[in-house]
């Protein structure tokens, strides 16, 4: 099935902003994708690690909810990640039914490598902006991230 253009048409006043964001992504995306492809992880494994990284520590149920899969599907996924040395699991001290997963140093290293790409590319470019522009950009990006997070939690 061919891709459909403009499946989500935007109001004309938003087009320049979305185009600028797409342009930024196209500059960083290929280098970032190279790093991700070198990891020898399935997309499901990488997504699970990204959730654990973002939340620091996550229960199996919480991970299943974040990934949109059943709790039963989380078990073999986490088994593989633990076998590969990317996560460690520990029982909850007050409820032995709950297992907590968190990144190991090897798992943390993945995200240090992944975040190094945008930091290395964007950091120097940001220094060309004025302090006010950097402050405004940070505020705008955080507001956008909050709106996207809220929208995804309502879905």
Phi and psi in radians as a Rosetta constraint file:
Dihedral C 1 N 2 CA 2 C 2 CIRCULARHARMONIC -1.229 0.35
Dihedral N 2 CA 2 C 2 N 3 CIRCULARHARMONIC 2.665 0.35
Dihedral C 2 N 3 CA 3 C 3 CIRCULARHARMONIC -1.151 0.35
Dihedral N 3 CA 3 C 3 N 4 CIRCULARHARMONIC 2.461 0.35
Dihedral C 3 N 4 CA 4 C 4 CIRCULARHARMONIC -1.716 0.35
Dihedral N 4 CA 4 C 4 N 5 CIRCULARHARMONIC 2.215 0.35
Dihedral C 4 N 5 CA 5 C 5 CIRCULARHARMONIC -1.299 0.35
Dihedral N 5 CA 5 C 5 N 6 CIRCULARHARMONIC 2.540 0.35
Dihedral C 5 N 6 CA 6 C 6 CIRCULARHARMONIC 0.953 0.35
Dihedral N 6 CA 6 C 6 N 7 CIRCULARHARMONIC 0.782 0.35
Dihedral C 6 N 7 CA 7 C 7 CIRCULARHARMONIC -1.127 0.35
Dihedral N 7 CA 7 C 7 N 8 CIRCULARHARMONIC -0.477 0.35
Dihedral C 7 N 8 CA 8 C 8 CIRCULARHARMONIC -2.221 0.35
Dihedral N 8 CA 8 C 8 N 9 CIRCULARHARMONIC 1.370 0.35
Dihedral C 8 N 9 CA 9 C 9 CIRCULARHARMONIC -1.087 0.35
Dihedral N 9 CA 9 C 9 N 10 CIRCULARHARMONIC 2.508 0.35
Dihedral C 9 N 10 CA 10 C 10 CIRCULARHARMONIC -1.870 0.35
Dihedral N 10 CA 10 C 10 N 11 CIRCULARHARMONIC 2.687 0.35
Dihedral C 10 N 11 CA 11 C 11 CIRCULARHARMONIC -1.092 0.35
Dihedral N 11 CA 11 C 11 N 12 CIRCULARHARMONIC 2.531 0.35
Dihedral C 11 N 12 CA 12 C 12 CIRCULARHARMONIC -0.946 0.35
Dihedral N 12 CA 12 C 12 N 13 CIRCULARHARMONIC -0.564 0.35
Dihedral C 12 N 13 CA 13 C 13 CIRCULARHARMONIC -1.237 0.35
Dihedral N 13 CA 13 C 13 N 14 CIRCULARHARMONIC -0.307 0.35
Dihedral C 13 N 14 CA 14 C 14 CIRCULARHARMONIC -1.605 0.35
Dihedral N 14 CA 14 C 14 N 15 CIRCULARHARMONIC -0.325 0.35
Dihedral C 14 N 15 CA 15 C 15 CIRCULARHARMONIC -0.948 0.35
Dihedral N 15 CA 15 C 15 N 16 CIRCULARHARMONIC -0.818 0.35
Dihedral C 15 N 16 CA 16 C 16 CIRCULARHARMONIC -1.081 0.35
Dihedral N 16 CA 16 C 16 N 17 CIRCULARHARMONIC -0.603 0.35
Dihedral C 16 N 17 CA 17 C 17 CIRCULARHARMONIC -1.222 0.35
Dihedral N 17 CA 17 C 17 N 18 CIRCULARHARMONIC -0.818 0.35
Dihedral C 17 N 18 CA 18 C 18 CIRCULARHARMONIC -1.121 0.35
Dihedral N 18 CA 18 C 18 N 19 CIRCULARHARMONIC -0.694 0.35
Dihedral C 18 N 19 CA 19 C 19 CIRCULARHARMONIC -1.086 0.35
Dihedral N 19 CA 19 C 19 N 20 CIRCULARHARMONIC -0.735 0.35
Dihedral C 19 N 20 CA 20 C 20 CIRCULARHARMONIC -1.127 0.35
Dihedral N 20 CA 20 C 20 N 21 CIRCULARHARMONIC -0.691 0.35
Dihedral C 20 N 21 CA 21 C 21 CIRCULARHARMONIC -1.157 0.35
Dihedral N 21 CA 21 C 21 N 22 CIRCULARHARMONIC -0.700 0.35
Dihedral C 21 N 22 CA 22 C 22 CIRCULARHARMONIC -1.126 0.35
Dihedral N 22 CA 22 C 22 N 23 CIRCULARHARMONIC -0.665 0.35
Dihedral C 22 N 23 CA 23 C 23 CIRCULARHARMONIC -1.119 0.35
Dihedral N 23 CA 23 C 23 N 24 CIRCULARHARMONIC -0.751 0.35
Dihedral C 23 N 24 CA 24 C 24 CIRCULARHARMONIC -1.074 0.35
Dihedral N 24 CA 24 C 24 N 25 CIRCULARHARMONIC -0.794 0.35
Dihedral C 24 N 25 CA 25 C 25 CIRCULARHARMONIC -1.074 0.35
Dihedral N 25 CA 25 C 25 N 26 CIRCULARHARMONIC -0.657 0.35
Dihedral C 25 N 26 CA 26 C 26 CIRCULARHARMONIC -1.206 0.35
Dihedral N 26 CA 26 C 26 N 27 CIRCULARHARMONIC -0.434 0.35
Dihedral C 26 N 27 CA 27 C 27 CIRCULARHARMONIC -1.332 0.35
Dihedral N 27 CA 27 C 27 N 28 CIRCULARHARMONIC -0.707 0.35
Dihedral C 27 N 28 CA 28 C 28 CIRCULARHARMONIC -1.601 0.35
Dihedral N 28 CA 28 C 28 N 29 CIRCULARHARMONIC -0.556 0.35
Dihedral C 28 N 29 CA 29 C 29 CIRCULARHARMONIC -0.897 0.35
Dihedral N 29 CA 29 C 29 N 30 CIRCULARHARMONIC -0.896 0.35
Dihedral C 29 N 30 CA 30 C 30 CIRCULARHARMONIC -1.052 0.35
Dihedral N 30 CA 30 C 30 N 31 CIRCULARHARMONIC -0.734 0.35
Dihedral C 30 N 31 CA 31 C 31 CIRCULARHARMONIC -1.163 0.35
Dihedral N 31 CA 31 C 31 N 32 CIRCULARHARMONIC -0.706 0.35
Dihedral C 31 N 32 CA 32 C 32 CIRCULARHARMONIC -1.139 0.35
Dihedral N 32 CA 32 C 32 N 33 CIRCULARHARMONIC -0.730 0.35
Dihedral C 32 N 33 CA 33 C 33 CIRCULARHARMONIC -1.111 0.35
Dihedral N 33 CA 33 C 33 N 34 CIRCULARHARMONIC -0.656 0.35
Dihedral C 33 N 34 CA 34 C 34 CIRCULARHARMONIC -1.016 0.35
Dihedral N 34 CA 34 C 34 N 35 CIRCULARHARMONIC -0.773 0.35
Dihedral C 34 N 35 CA 35 C 35 CIRCULARHARMONIC -1.104 0.35
Dihedral N 35 CA 35 C 35 N 36 CIRCULARHARMONIC -0.789 0.35
Dihedral C 35 N 36 CA 36 C 36 CIRCULARHARMONIC -1.135 0.35
Dihedral N 36 CA 36 C 36 N 37 CIRCULARHARMONIC -0.728 0.35
Dihedral C 36 N 37 CA 37 C 37 CIRCULARHARMONIC -1.171 0.35
Dihedral N 37 CA 37 C 37 N 38 CIRCULARHARMONIC -0.459 0.35
Dihedral C 37 N 38 CA 38 C 38 CIRCULARHARMONIC -1.326 0.35
Dihedral N 38 CA 38 C 38 N 39 CIRCULARHARMONIC -0.130 0.35
Dihedral C 38 N 39 CA 39 C 39 CIRCULARHARMONIC -1.368 0.35
Dihedral N 39 CA 39 C 39 N 40 CIRCULARHARMONIC -0.292 0.35
Dihedral C 39 N 40 CA 40 C 40 CIRCULARHARMONIC 1.036 0.35
Dihedral N 40 CA 40 C 40 N 41 CIRCULARHARMONIC 0.799 0.35
Dihedral C 40 N 41 CA 41 C 41 CIRCULARHARMONIC -2.151 0.35
Dihedral N 41 CA 41 C 41 N 42 CIRCULARHARMONIC 2.595 0.35
Dihedral C 41 N 42 CA 42 C 42 CIRCULARHARMONIC -1.276 0.35
Dihedral N 42 CA 42 C 42 N 43 CIRCULARHARMONIC 2.863 0.35
Dihedral C 42 N 43 CA 43 C 43 CIRCULARHARMONIC -1.093 0.35
Dihedral N 43 CA 43 C 43 N 44 CIRCULARHARMONIC -0.682 0.35
Dihedral C 43 N 44 CA 44 C 44 CIRCULARHARMONIC -1.090 0.35
Dihedral N 44 CA 44 C 44 N 45 CIRCULARHARMONIC -0.720 0.35
Dihedral C 44 N 45 CA 45 C 45 CIRCULARHARMONIC -1.129 0.35
Dihedral N 45 CA 45 C 45 N 46 CIRCULARHARMONIC -0.773 0.35
Dihedral C 45 N 46 CA 46 C 46 CIRCULARHARMONIC -1.106 0.35
Dihedral N 46 CA 46 C 46 N 47 CIRCULARHARMONIC -0.746 0.35
Dihedral C 46 N 47 CA 47 C 47 CIRCULARHARMONIC -1.091 0.35
Dihedral N 47 CA 47 C 47 N 48 CIRCULARHARMONIC -0.707 0.35
Dihedral C 47 N 48 CA 48 C 48 CIRCULARHARMONIC -1.116 0.35
Dihedral N 48 CA 48 C 48 N 49 CIRCULARHARMONIC -0.781 0.35
Dihedral C 48 N 49 CA 49 C 49 CIRCULARHARMONIC -1.068 0.35
Dihedral N 49 CA 49 C 49 N 50 CIRCULARHARMONIC -0.679 0.35
Dihedral C 49 N 50 CA 50 C 50 CIRCULARHARMONIC -1.104 0.35
Dihedral N 50 CA 50 C 50 N 51 CIRCULARHARMONIC -0.666 0.35
Dihedral C 50 N 51 CA 51 C 51 CIRCULARHARMONIC -1.143 0.35
Dihedral N 51 CA 51 C 51 N 52 CIRCULARHARMONIC -0.808 0.35
Dihedral C 51 N 52 CA 52 C 52 CIRCULARHARMONIC -1.071 0.35
Dihedral N 52 CA 52 C 52 N 53 CIRCULARHARMONIC -0.734 0.35
Dihedral C 52 N 53 CA 53 C 53 CIRCULARHARMONIC -1.069 0.35
Dihedral N 53 CA 53 C 53 N 54 CIRCULARHARMONIC -0.799 0.35
Dihedral C 53 N 54 CA 54 C 54 CIRCULARHARMONIC -1.153 0.35
Dihedral N 54 CA 54 C 54 N 55 CIRCULARHARMONIC -0.672 0.35
Dihedral C 54 N 55 CA 55 C 55 CIRCULARHARMONIC -1.679 0.35
Dihedral N 55 CA 55 C 55 N 56 CIRCULARHARMONIC -0.120 0.35
Dihedral C 55 N 56 CA 56 C 56 CIRCULARHARMONIC 1.288 0.35
Dihedral N 56 CA 56 C 56 N 57 CIRCULARHARMONIC -0.815 0.35
Dihedral C 56 N 57 CA 57 C 57 CIRCULARHARMONIC -2.593 0.35
Dihedral N 57 CA 57 C 57 N 58 CIRCULARHARMONIC 2.360 0.35
Dihedral C 57 N 58 CA 58 C 58 CIRCULARHARMONIC -2.515 0.35
Dihedral N 58 CA 58 C 58 N 59 CIRCULARHARMONIC 2.483 0.35
Dihedral C 58 N 59 CA 59 C 59 CIRCULARHARMONIC -1.452 0.35
Dihedral N 59 CA 59 C 59 N 60 CIRCULARHARMONIC 2.867 0.35
Dihedral C 59 N 60 CA 60 C 60 CIRCULARHARMONIC -1.061 0.35
Dihedral N 60 CA 60 C 60 N 61 CIRCULARHARMONIC -0.744 0.35
Dihedral C 60 N 61 CA 61 C 61 CIRCULARHARMONIC -1.115 0.35
Dihedral N 61 CA 61 C 61 N 62 CIRCULARHARMONIC -0.743 0.35
Dihedral C 61 N 62 CA 62 C 62 CIRCULARHARMONIC -1.110 0.35
Dihedral N 62 CA 62 C 62 N 63 CIRCULARHARMONIC -0.735 0.35
Dihedral C 62 N 63 CA 63 C 63 CIRCULARHARMONIC -1.118 0.35
Dihedral N 63 CA 63 C 63 N 64 CIRCULARHARMONIC -0.754 0.35
Dihedral C 63 N 64 CA 64 C 64 CIRCULARHARMONIC -1.039 0.35
Dihedral N 64 CA 64 C 64 N 65 CIRCULARHARMONIC -0.774 0.35
Dihedral C 64 N 65 CA 65 C 65 CIRCULARHARMONIC -1.094 0.35
Dihedral N 65 CA 65 C 65 N 66 CIRCULARHARMONIC -0.800 0.35
Dihedral C 65 N 66 CA 66 C 66 CIRCULARHARMONIC -1.081 0.35
Dihedral N 66 CA 66 C 66 N 67 CIRCULARHARMONIC -0.630 0.35
Dihedral C 66 N 67 CA 67 C 67 CIRCULARHARMONIC -1.547 0.35
Dihedral N 67 CA 67 C 67 N 68 CIRCULARHARMONIC -0.204 0.35
Dihedral C 67 N 68 CA 68 C 68 CIRCULARHARMONIC 1.260 0.35
Dihedral N 68 CA 68 C 68 N 69 CIRCULARHARMONIC 0.613 0.35
Dihedral C 68 N 69 CA 69 C 69 CIRCULARHARMONIC -2.234 0.35
Dihedral N 69 CA 69 C 69 N 70 CIRCULARHARMONIC 3.005 0.35
Dihedral C 69 N 70 CA 70 C 70 CIRCULARHARMONIC -1.365 0.35
Dihedral N 70 CA 70 C 70 N 71 CIRCULARHARMONIC 2.681 0.35
Dihedral C 70 N 71 CA 71 C 71 CIRCULARHARMONIC -1.001 0.35
Dihedral N 71 CA 71 C 71 N 72 CIRCULARHARMONIC -0.594 0.35
Dihedral C 71 N 72 CA 72 C 72 CIRCULARHARMONIC -1.113 0.35
Dihedral N 72 CA 72 C 72 N 73 CIRCULARHARMONIC -0.571 0.35
Dihedral C 72 N 73 CA 73 C 73 CIRCULARHARMONIC -1.287 0.35
Dihedral N 73 CA 73 C 73 N 74 CIRCULARHARMONIC -0.361 0.35
Dihedral C 73 N 74 CA 74 C 74 CIRCULARHARMONIC -1.248 0.35
Dihedral N 74 CA 74 C 74 N 75 CIRCULARHARMONIC -0.589 0.35
Dihedral C 74 N 75 CA 75 C 75 CIRCULARHARMONIC -1.032 0.35
Dihedral N 75 CA 75 C 75 N 76 CIRCULARHARMONIC -0.963 0.35
Dihedral C 75 N 76 CA 76 C 76 CIRCULARHARMONIC -1.152 0.35
Dihedral N 76 CA 76 C 76 N 77 CIRCULARHARMONIC -0.544 0.35
Dihedral C 76 N 77 CA 77 C 77 CIRCULARHARMONIC -1.100 0.35
Dihedral N 77 CA 77 C 77 N 78 CIRCULARHARMONIC -0.830 0.35
Dihedral C 77 N 78 CA 78 C 78 CIRCULARHARMONIC -1.218 0.35
Dihedral N 78 CA 78 C 78 N 79 CIRCULARHARMONIC -0.580 0.35
Dihedral C 78 N 79 CA 79 C 79 CIRCULARHARMONIC -0.996 0.35
Dihedral N 79 CA 79 C 79 N 80 CIRCULARHARMONIC -0.828 0.35
Dihedral C 79 N 80 CA 80 C 80 CIRCULARHARMONIC -1.130 0.35
Dihedral N 80 CA 80 C 80 N 81 CIRCULARHARMONIC -0.747 0.35
Dihedral C 80 N 81 CA 81 C 81 CIRCULARHARMONIC -1.144 0.35
Dihedral N 81 CA 81 C 81 N 82 CIRCULARHARMONIC -0.615 0.35
Dihedral C 81 N 82 CA 82 C 82 CIRCULARHARMONIC -1.235 0.35
Dihedral N 82 CA 82 C 82 N 83 CIRCULARHARMONIC -0.731 0.35
Dihedral C 82 N 83 CA 83 C 83 CIRCULARHARMONIC -1.054 0.35
Dihedral N 83 CA 83 C 83 N 84 CIRCULARHARMONIC -0.613 0.35
Dihedral C 83 N 84 CA 84 C 84 CIRCULARHARMONIC -1.397 0.35
Dihedral N 84 CA 84 C 84 N 85 CIRCULARHARMONIC -0.124 0.35
Dihedral C 84 N 85 CA 85 C 85 CIRCULARHARMONIC 1.465 0.35
Dihedral N 85 CA 85 C 85 N 86 CIRCULARHARMONIC 0.313 0.35
Dihedral C 85 N 86 CA 86 C 86 CIRCULARHARMONIC -1.583 0.35
Dihedral N 86 CA 86 C 86 N 87 CIRCULARHARMONIC -0.501 0.35
Dihedral C 86 N 87 CA 87 C 87 CIRCULARHARMONIC -2.296 0.35
Dihedral N 87 CA 87 C 87 N 88 CIRCULARHARMONIC 2.810 0.35
Dihedral C 87 N 88 CA 88 C 88 CIRCULARHARMONIC -2.220 0.35
Dihedral N 88 CA 88 C 88 N 89 CIRCULARHARMONIC 2.522 0.35
Dihedral C 88 N 89 CA 89 C 89 CIRCULARHARMONIC -2.043 0.35
Dihedral N 89 CA 89 C 89 N 90 CIRCULARHARMONIC 2.531 0.35
Dihedral C 89 N 90 CA 90 C 90 CIRCULARHARMONIC -2.494 0.35
Dihedral N 90 CA 90 C 90 N 91 CIRCULARHARMONIC 2.501 0.35
Dihedral C 90 N 91 CA 91 C 91 CIRCULARHARMONIC -1.224 0.35
Dihedral N 91 CA 91 C 91 N 92 CIRCULARHARMONIC 2.565 0.35
Dihedral C 91 N 92 CA 92 C 92 CIRCULARHARMONIC -1.171 0.35
Dihedral N 92 CA 92 C 92 N 93 CIRCULARHARMONIC 2.411 0.35
Dihedral C 92 N 93 CA 93 C 93 CIRCULARHARMONIC -1.234 0.35
Dihedral N 93 CA 93 C 93 N 94 CIRCULARHARMONIC -0.443 0.35
Dihedral C 93 N 94 CA 94 C 94 CIRCULARHARMONIC -1.843 0.35
Dihedral N 94 CA 94 C 94 N 95 CIRCULARHARMONIC -0.333 0.35
Dihedral C 94 N 95 CA 95 C 95 CIRCULARHARMONIC -2.379 0.35
Dihedral N 95 CA 95 C 95 N 96 CIRCULARHARMONIC 1.743 0.35
Dihedral C 95 N 96 CA 96 C 96 CIRCULARHARMONIC -1.189 0.35
Dihedral N 96 CA 96 C 96 N 97 CIRCULARHARMONIC -0.130 0.35
Dihedral C 96 N 97 CA 97 C 97 CIRCULARHARMONIC -1.340 0.35
Dihedral N 97 CA 97 C 97 N 98 CIRCULARHARMONIC -0.349 0.35
Dihedral C 97 N 98 CA 98 C 98 CIRCULARHARMONIC -1.674 0.35
Dihedral N 98 CA 98 C 98 N 99 CIRCULARHARMONIC 2.290 0.35
Dihedral C 98 N 99 CA 99 C 99 CIRCULARHARMONIC -1.959 0.35
Dihedral N 99 CA 99 C 99 N 100 CIRCULARHARMONIC 2.301 0.35
Dihedral C 99 N 100 CA 100 C 100 CIRCULARHARMONIC -1.785 0.35
Dihedral N 100 CA 100 C 100 N 101 CIRCULARHARMONIC 2.390 0.35
Dihedral C 100 N 101 CA 101 C 101 CIRCULARHARMONIC -1.991 0.35
Dihedral N 101 CA 101 C 101 N 102 CIRCULARHARMONIC 2.459 0.35
Dihedral C 101 N 102 CA 102 C 102 CIRCULARHARMONIC -2.551 0.35
Dihedral N 102 CA 102 C 102 N 103 CIRCULARHARMONIC 2.791 0.35
Dihedral C 102 N 103 CA 103 C 103 CIRCULARHARMONIC -1.243 0.35
Dihedral N 103 CA 103 C 103 N 104 CIRCULARHARMONIC 2.508 0.35
Dihedral C 103 N 104 CA 104 C 104 CIRCULARHARMONIC -1.495 0.35
Dihedral N 104 CA 104 C 104 N 105 CIRCULARHARMONIC 3.024 0.35
Dihedral C 104 N 105 CA 105 C 105 CIRCULARHARMONIC -0.973 0.35
Dihedral N 105 CA 105 C 105 N 106 CIRCULARHARMONIC -0.639 0.35
Dihedral C 105 N 106 CA 106 C 106 CIRCULARHARMONIC -1.129 0.35
Dihedral N 106 CA 106 C 106 N 107 CIRCULARHARMONIC -0.709 0.35
Dihedral C 106 N 107 CA 107 C 107 CIRCULARHARMONIC -1.185 0.35
Dihedral N 107 CA 107 C 107 N 108 CIRCULARHARMONIC -0.682 0.35
Dihedral C 107 N 108 CA 108 C 108 CIRCULARHARMONIC -1.098 0.35
Dihedral N 108 CA 108 C 108 N 109 CIRCULARHARMONIC -0.644 0.35
Dihedral C 108 N 109 CA 109 C 109 CIRCULARHARMONIC -1.034 0.35
Dihedral N 109 CA 109 C 109 N 110 CIRCULARHARMONIC -0.606 0.35
Dihedral C 109 N 110 CA 110 C 110 CIRCULARHARMONIC -0.993 0.35
Dihedral N 110 CA 110 C 110 N 111 CIRCULARHARMONIC -0.814 0.35
Dihedral C 110 N 111 CA 111 C 111 CIRCULARHARMONIC -1.370 0.35
Dihedral N 111 CA 111 C 111 N 112 CIRCULARHARMONIC -0.397 0.35
Dihedral C 111 N 112 CA 112 C 112 CIRCULARHARMONIC -1.158 0.35
Dihedral N 112 CA 112 C 112 N 113 CIRCULARHARMONIC -0.701 0.35
Dihedral C 112 N 113 CA 113 C 113 CIRCULARHARMONIC -1.205 0.35
Dihedral N 113 CA 113 C 113 N 114 CIRCULARHARMONIC -0.744 0.35
Dihedral C 113 N 114 CA 114 C 114 CIRCULARHARMONIC -1.161 0.35
Dihedral N 114 CA 114 C 114 N 115 CIRCULARHARMONIC -0.754 0.35
Dihedral C 114 N 115 CA 115 C 115 CIRCULARHARMONIC -1.343 0.35
Dihedral N 115 CA 115 C 115 N 116 CIRCULARHARMONIC -0.301 0.35
Dihedral C 115 N 116 CA 116 C 116 CIRCULARHARMONIC -1.149 0.35
Dihedral N 116 CA 116 C 116 N 117 CIRCULARHARMONIC -0.527 0.35
Dihedral C 116 N 117 CA 117 C 117 CIRCULARHARMONIC -1.104 0.35
Dihedral N 117 CA 117 C 117 N 118 CIRCULARHARMONIC -1.015 0.35
Dihedral C 117 N 118 CA 118 C 118 CIRCULARHARMONIC -1.148 0.35
Dihedral N 118 CA 118 C 118 N 119 CIRCULARHARMONIC -0.608 0.35
Dihedral C 118 N 119 CA 119 C 119 CIRCULARHARMONIC -1.103 0.35
Dihedral N 119 CA 119 C 119 N 120 CIRCULARHARMONIC -0.732 0.35
Dihedral C 119 N 120 CA 120 C 120 CIRCULARHARMONIC -1.216 0.35
Dihedral N 120 CA 120 C 120 N 121 CIRCULARHARMONIC -0.561 0.35
Dihedral C 120 N 121 CA 121 C 121 CIRCULARHARMONIC -1.550 0.35
Dihedral N 121 CA 121 C 121 N 122 CIRCULARHARMONIC -0.761 0.35
Dihedral C 121 N 122 CA 122 C 122 CIRCULARHARMONIC -1.448 0.35
Dihedral N 122 CA 122 C 122 N 123 CIRCULARHARMONIC -0.647 0.35
Dihedral C 122 N 123 CA 123 C 123 CIRCULARHARMONIC -0.867 0.35
Dihedral N 123 CA 123 C 123 N 124 CIRCULARHARMONIC -0.973 0.35
Dihedral C 123 N 124 CA 124 C 124 CIRCULARHARMONIC -1.083 0.35
Dihedral N 124 CA 124 C 124 N 125 CIRCULARHARMONIC -0.621 0.35
Dihedral C 124 N 125 CA 125 C 125 CIRCULARHARMONIC -1.176 0.35
Dihedral N 125 CA 125 C 125 N 126 CIRCULARHARMONIC -0.614 0.35
Dihedral C 125 N 126 CA 126 C 126 CIRCULARHARMONIC -1.139 0.35
Dihedral N 126 CA 126 C 126 N 127 CIRCULARHARMONIC -0.483 0.35
Dihedral C 126 N 127 CA 127 C 127 CIRCULARHARMONIC -1.150 0.35
Dihedral N 127 CA 127 C 127 N 128 CIRCULARHARMONIC -0.284 0.35
Dihedral C 127 N 128 CA 128 C 128 CIRCULARHARMONIC -1.425 0.35
Dihedral N 128 CA 128 C 128 N 129 CIRCULARHARMONIC -0.175 0.35
Dihedral C 128 N 129 CA 129 C 129 CIRCULARHARMONIC -1.539 0.35
Dihedral N 129 CA 129 C 129 N 130 CIRCULARHARMONIC 2.697 0.35
Dihedral C 129 N 130 CA 130 C 130 CIRCULARHARMONIC -1.232 0.35
Dihedral N 130 CA 130 C 130 N 131 CIRCULARHARMONIC 2.831 0.35
Dihedral C 130 N 131 CA 131 C 131 CIRCULARHARMONIC -1.027 0.35
Dihedral N 131 CA 131 C 131 N 132 CIRCULARHARMONIC -0.732 0.35
Dihedral C 131 N 132 CA 132 C 132 CIRCULARHARMONIC -1.099 0.35
Dihedral N 132 CA 132 C 132 N 133 CIRCULARHARMONIC -0.748 0.35
Dihedral C 132 N 133 CA 133 C 133 CIRCULARHARMONIC -1.110 0.35
Dihedral N 133 CA 133 C 133 N 134 CIRCULARHARMONIC -0.711 0.35
Dihedral C 133 N 134 CA 134 C 134 CIRCULARHARMONIC -1.116 0.35
Dihedral N 134 CA 134 C 134 N 135 CIRCULARHARMONIC -0.748 0.35
Dihedral C 134 N 135 CA 135 C 135 CIRCULARHARMONIC -1.103 0.35
Dihedral N 135 CA 135 C 135 N 136 CIRCULARHARMONIC -0.781 0.35
Dihedral C 135 N 136 CA 136 C 136 CIRCULARHARMONIC -1.145 0.35
Dihedral N 136 CA 136 C 136 N 137 CIRCULARHARMONIC -0.708 0.35
Dihedral C 136 N 137 CA 137 C 137 CIRCULARHARMONIC -1.096 0.35
Dihedral N 137 CA 137 C 137 N 138 CIRCULARHARMONIC -0.771 0.35
Dihedral C 137 N 138 CA 138 C 138 CIRCULARHARMONIC -1.060 0.35
Dihedral N 138 CA 138 C 138 N 139 CIRCULARHARMONIC -0.774 0.35
Dihedral C 138 N 139 CA 139 C 139 CIRCULARHARMONIC -1.080 0.35
Dihedral N 139 CA 139 C 139 N 140 CIRCULARHARMONIC -0.806 0.35
Dihedral C 139 N 140 CA 140 C 140 CIRCULARHARMONIC -1.125 0.35
Dihedral N 140 CA 140 C 140 N 141 CIRCULARHARMONIC -0.802 0.35
Dihedral C 140 N 141 CA 141 C 141 CIRCULARHARMONIC -1.130 0.35
Dihedral N 141 CA 141 C 141 N 142 CIRCULARHARMONIC -0.670 0.35
Dihedral C 141 N 142 CA 142 C 142 CIRCULARHARMONIC -1.163 0.35
Dihedral N 142 CA 142 C 142 N 143 CIRCULARHARMONIC -0.682 0.35
Dihedral C 142 N 143 CA 143 C 143 CIRCULARHARMONIC -1.117 0.35
Dihedral N 143 CA 143 C 143 N 144 CIRCULARHARMONIC -0.737 0.35
Dihedral C 143 N 144 CA 144 C 144 CIRCULARHARMONIC -1.120 0.35
Dihedral N 144 CA 144 C 144 N 145 CIRCULARHARMONIC -0.770 0.35
Dihedral C 144 N 145 CA 145 C 145 CIRCULARHARMONIC -1.089 0.35
Dihedral N 145 CA 145 C 145 N 146 CIRCULARHARMONIC -0.719 0.35
Dihedral C 145 N 146 CA 146 C 146 CIRCULARHARMONIC -1.082 0.35
Dihedral N 146 CA 146 C 146 N 147 CIRCULARHARMONIC -0.753 0.35
Dihedral C 146 N 147 CA 147 C 147 CIRCULARHARMONIC -1.127 0.35
Dihedral N 147 CA 147 C 147 N 148 CIRCULARHARMONIC -0.714 0.35
Dihedral C 147 N 148 CA 148 C 148 CIRCULARHARMONIC -1.170 0.35
Dihedral N 148 CA 148 C 148 N 149 CIRCULARHARMONIC -0.691 0.35
Dihedral C 148 N 149 CA 149 C 149 CIRCULARHARMONIC -1.117 0.35
Dihedral N 149 CA 149 C 149 N 150 CIRCULARHARMONIC -0.788 0.35
Dihedral C 149 N 150 CA 150 C 150 CIRCULARHARMONIC -1.097 0.35
Dihedral N 150 CA 150 C 150 N 151 CIRCULARHARMONIC -0.716 0.35
Dihedral C 150 N 151 CA 151 C 151 CIRCULARHARMONIC -1.143 0.35
Dihedral N 151 CA 151 C 151 N 152 CIRCULARHARMONIC -0.683 0.35
Dihedral C 151 N 152 CA 152 C 152 CIRCULARHARMONIC -1.277 0.35
Dihedral N 152 CA 152 C 152 N 153 CIRCULARHARMONIC -0.490 0.35
Dihedral C 152 N 153 CA 153 C 153 CIRCULARHARMONIC -1.346 0.35
Dihedral N 153 CA 153 C 153 N 154 CIRCULARHARMONIC -0.336 0.35
Dihedral C 153 N 154 CA 154 C 154 CIRCULARHARMONIC -1.499 0.35
Dihedral N 154 CA 154 C 154 N 155 CIRCULARHARMONIC -0.306 0.35
